[in-house]
């Protein structure tokens, strides 16, 4: 288990650094940043991670019944976002959908951190099942634009650079927290099929993020460059497919 923990810690550090890099683009750059093309790529990566890596591993380890947890993961984040935690879309701060006020930054932080907590659960289960690198790529692809959004909202509220970066670091740190939660449940329950079930549940959360958060933004704000965004979406899928063929563990 020590090698698994070391791998999770390494990947967690990469996620935190990538989140800080995304925030730094906003904090140290005056001009606005367009996220549409990257979000299209991130959506492709999330889809690819779910369909080419997480779901095959869940089926191999947990059988057909593991798939029952996919819609549960999807619905869980839906209910969490829409009814329990204030949802923050990946929009610029002046978007008409945003509600302005000094509580928005905290709401954005809480909502996005909730997503990141489940990304950590996905990372922990993926590392245990041998597909941690694929989950890392998917999580990192989502964390960069998310941290850009969070930093933009906090900056619009007049937060200082150090405060914005501190919020972003805490947001990224939810990944190792989520992974620790997964390993804690796994140790206490001592349930052989917990990892594939968690993978299936996490795949449902990945699908929700892609369908509800990323693609709507691309469809709404990428109408001027539909071809470029479609290529970016396909590129994300292709990257995950190639990684599955090169490093996948679905045929053992």
C-alpha positions as semicolon CSV with decimal commas, in nm:
position;residue;x (nm);y (nm);z (nm)
1;X;0,000;0,000;0,000
2;X;0,299;0,234;0,056
3;X;0,365;0,259;-0,319
4;X;-0,002;0,339;-0,379
5;X;0,005;0,615;-0,115
6;X;0,326;0,757;-0,265
7;X;0,166;0,761;-0,610
8;X;-0,145;0,938;-0,477
9;X;0,070;1,199;-0,299
10;X;0,271;1,262;-0,616
11;X;-0,042;1,299;-0,829
12;X;-0,202;1,520;-0,564
13;X;0,097;1,754;-0,575
14;X;0,065;1,771;-0,954
15;X;-0,304;1,859;-0,925
16;X;-0,235;2,133;-0,669
17;X;0,043;2,281;-0,885
18;X;-0,182;2,274;-1,193
19;X;-0,461;2,449;-1,000
20;X;-0,218;2,717;-0,885
21;X;-0,091;2,757;-1,241
22;X;-0,445;2,815;-1,363
23;X;-0,505;3,077;-1,093
24;X;-0,173;3,244;-1,170
25;X;-0,291;3,310;-1,526
26;X;-0,565;3,531;-1,381
27;X;-0,373;3,676;-1,087
28;X;-0,065;3,783;-1,285
29;X;-0,234;3,870;-1,615
30;X;-0,458;4,169;-1,673
31;X;-0,627;4,047;-1,989
32;X;-0,927;3,814;-1,983
33;X;-0,874;3,446;-2,058
34;X;-1,095;3,253;-2,295
35;X;-1,161;2,903;-2,169
36;X;-1,395;2,769;-2,435
37;X;-1,148;2,564;-2,639
38;X;-0,974;2,424;-2,334
39;X;-1,310;2,337;-2,178
40;X;-1,401;2,146;-2,495
41;X;-1,075;1,952;-2,464
42;X;-1,139;1,894;-2,093
43;X;-1,486;1,759;-2,170
44;X;-1,334;1,511;-2,413
45;X;-1,082;1,405;-2,151
46;X;-1,356;1,356;-1,891
47;X;-1,564;1,147;-2,131
48;X;-1,259;0,945;-2,232
49;X;-1,155;0,884;-1,872
50;X;-1,503;0,756;-1,788
51;X;-1,563;0,537;-2,095
52;X;-1,213;0,414;-2,185
53;X;-1,063;0,367;-1,838
54;X;-1,287;0,389;-1,533
55;X;-1,591;0,197;-1,656
56;X;-1,392;-0,093;-1,810
57;X;-1,197;-0,130;-1,486
58;X;-1,517;-0,110;-1,282
59;X;-1,674;-0,384;-1,492
60;X;-1,367;-0,606;-1,471
61;X;-1,343;-0,574;-1,092
62;X;-1,709;-0,552;-0,997
63;X;-1,905;-0,708;-1,280
64;X;-2,228;-0,578;-1,432
65;X;-2,366;-0,451;-1,100
66;X;-2,087;-0,196;-1,071
67;X;-2,261;0,000;-1,348
68;X;-2,559;0,059;-1,119
69;X;-2,349;0,316;-0,935
70;X;-2,279;0,525;-1,247
71;X;-2,621;0,697;-1,251
72;X;-2,602;0,728;-0,872
73;X;-2,278;0,924;-0,906
74;X;-2,435;1,141;-1,176
75;X;-2,750;1,210;-0,972
76;X;-2,558;1,266;-0,650
77;X;-2,357;1,556;-0,794
78;X;-2,670;1,689;-0,965
79;X;-2,856;1,707;-0,633
80;X;-2,548;1,838;-0,454
81;X;-2,495;2,120;-0,702
82;X;-2,849;2,223;-0,773
83;X;-3,007;2,191;-0,429
84;X;-2,744;2,167;-0,154
85;X;-2,436;2,364;-0,263
86;X;-2,437;2,685;-0,464
87;X;-2,328;2,590;-0,814
88;X;-2,071;2,805;-0,988
89;X;-2,043;2,777;-1,363
90;X;-1,715;2,832;-1,539
91;X;-1,804;3,181;-1,660
92;X;-1,632;3,518;-1,637
93;X;-1,732;3,721;-1,331
94;X;-1,945;3,960;-1,539
95;X;-2,157;3,676;-1,676
96;X;-2,529;3,742;-1,636
97;X;-2,568;3,407;-1,463
98;X;-2,345;3,509;-1,174
99;X;-2,486;3,670;-0,862
100;X;-2,249;3,941;-0,752
101;X;-2,153;3,988;-0,390
102;X;-1,874;3,901;-0,151
103;X;-2,033;3,565;-0,067
104;X;-1,993;3,445;-0,425
105;X;-1,624;3,367;-0,388
106;X;-1,690;3,144;-0,087
107;X;-1,981;2,976;-0,266
108;X;-1,761;2,916;-0,569
109;X;-1,489;2,774;-0,347
110;X;-1,728;2,539;-0,168
111;X;-1,898;2,421;-0,485
112;X;-1,579;2,357;-0,680
113;X;-1,407;2,202;-0,376
114;X;-1,693;1,954;-0,348
115;X;-1,622;1,844;-0,703
116;X;-1,253;1,819;-0,623
117;X;-1,320;1,604;-0,317
118;X;-1,485;1,346;-0,540
119;X;-1,201;1,382;-0,790
120;X;-0,976;1,271;-0,504
121;X;-1,197;0,968;-0,441
122;X;-1,175;0,891;-0,812
123;X;-0,797;0,929;-0,803
124;X;-0,761;0,699;-0,501
125;X;-0,975;0,427;-0,654
126;X;-0,807;0,470;-0,994
127;X;-0,457;0,437;-0,848
128;X;-0,557;0,120;-0,663
129;X;-0,699;-0,024;-0,987
130;X;-0,387;0,070;-1,187
131;X;-0,529;0,355;-1,398
132;X;-0,417;0,646;-1,183
133;X;-0,232;0,827;-1,463
134;X;-0,548;0,842;-1,674
135;X;-0,753;0,981;-1,385
136;X;-0,475;1,232;-1,316
137;X;-0,491;1,361;-1,674
138;X;-0,870;1,396;-1,658
139;X;-0,861;1,569;-1,318
140;X;-0,581;1,807;-1,418
141;X;-0,760;1,899;-1,741
142;X;-1,063;2,001;-1,536
143;X;-0,879;2,168;-1,248
144;X;-0,697;2,428;-1,461
145;X;-1,010;2,593;-1,608
146;X;-1,191;2,555;-1,275
147;X;-0,913;2,738;-1,092
148;X;-0,919;3,007;-1,361
149;X;-1,288;3,056;-1,290
150;X;-1,244;3,058;-0,913
151;X;-0,954;3,305;-0,933
152;X;-1,152;3,534;-1,163
153;X;-1,445;3,549;-0,919
154;X;-1,220;3,609;-0,619
155;X;-1,028;3,878;-0,807
156;X;-1,355;4,050;-0,903
157;X;-1,440;4,063;-0,531
158;X;-1,115;4,248;-0,464
159;X;-0,929;3,963;-0,297
160;X;-0,552;3,998;-0,277
161;X;-0,318;3,775;-0,475
162;X;-0,205;3,576;-0,173
163;X;-0,565;3,519;-0,067
164;X;-0,662;3,398;-0,415
165;X;-0,367;3,160;-0,432
166;X;-0,443;3,033;-0,079
167;X;-0,803;2,958;-0,176
168;X;-0,680;2,783;-0,489
169;X;-0,428;2,573;-0,298
170;X;-0,697;2,463;-0,052
171;X;-0,925;2,384;-0,345
172;X;-0,659;2,163;-0,504
173;X;-0,579;2,002;-0,168
174;X;-0,926;1,847;-0,166
175;X;-0,780;1,581;-0,399
176;X;-0,556;1,417;-0,135
177;X;-0,836;1,461;0,121
178;X;-1,074;1,273;-0,107
179;X;-0,815;1,002;-0,168
180;X;-0,761;0,962;0,208
181;X;-1,137;0,931;0,256
182;X;-1,146;0,656;-0,004
183;X;-0,859;0,461;0,156
184;X;-1,015;0,510;0,499
185;X;-1,347;0,363;0,388
186;X;-1,163;0,085;0,207
187;X;-0,966;-0,005;0,521
188;X;-1,264;0,004;0,754
189;X;-1,507;-0,181;0,529
190;X;-1,248;-0,430;0,402
191;X;-1,468;-0,484;0,100
192;X;-1,293;-0,637;-0,202
193;X;-1,514;-0,473;-0,462
194;X;-1,513;-0,124;-0,309
195;X;-1,255;0,006;-0,558
196;X;-1,447;-0,087;-0,876
197;X;-1,772;0,041;-0,723
198;X;-1,604;0,369;-0,632
199;X;-1,465;0,387;-0,987
200;X;-1,814;0,344;-1,132
201;X;-1,959;0,605;-0,896
202;X;-1,677;0,845;-0,980
203;X;-1,728;0,786;-1,351
204;X;-2,083;0,910;-1,301
205;X;-1,950;1,230;-1,142
206;X;-1,706;1,277;-1,432
207;X;-1,991;1,240;-1,682
208;X;-2,199;1,495;-1,493
209;X;-1,915;1,749;-1,494
210;X;-1,865;1,705;-1,868
211;X;-2,235;1,713;-1,957
212;X;-2,362;1,975;-1,711
213;X;-2,064;2,203;-1,652
214;X;-1,825;2,193;-1,948
215;X;-2,026;2,129;-2,264
216;X;-2,302;2,384;-2,190
217;X;-2,033;2,652;-2,157
218;X;-1,875;2,542;-2,485
219;X;-2,211;2,538;-2,664
220;X;-2,307;2,881;-2,534
221;X;-1,981;3,068;-2,572
222;X;-1,811;2,879;-2,854
223;X;-2,054;2,947;-3,137
224;X;-1,802;3,165;-3,316
225;X;-1,548;2,880;-3,333
226;X;-1,756;2,557;-3,349
227;X;-1,506;2,371;-3,565
228;X;-1,212;2,446;-3,336
229;X;-1,405;2,344;-3,027
230;X;-1,523;2,021;-3,191
231;X;-1,163;1,937;-3,277
232;X;-1,062;2,009;-2,917
233;X;-1,338;1,780;-2,787
234;X;-1,230;1,502;-3,025
235;X;-0,865;1,556;-2,928
236;X;-0,949;1,503;-2,561
237;X;-1,127;1,178;-2,643
238;X;-0,840;1,068;-2,867
239;X;-0,579;1,134;-2,600
240;X;-0,761;0,915;-2,351
241;X;-0,823;0,643;-2,610
242;X;-0,453;0,632;-2,704
243;X;-0,353;0,620;-2,338
244;X;-0,598;0,335;-2,285
245;X;-0,442;0,138;-2,570
246;X;-0,086;0,210;-2,455
247;X;-0,117;0,184;-2,078
248;X;-0,464;0,043;-2,011
249;X;-0,527;-0,253;-1,782
250;X;-0,855;-0,371;-1,926
251;X;-0,725;-0,689;-2,083
252;X;-0,552;-0,860;-1,795
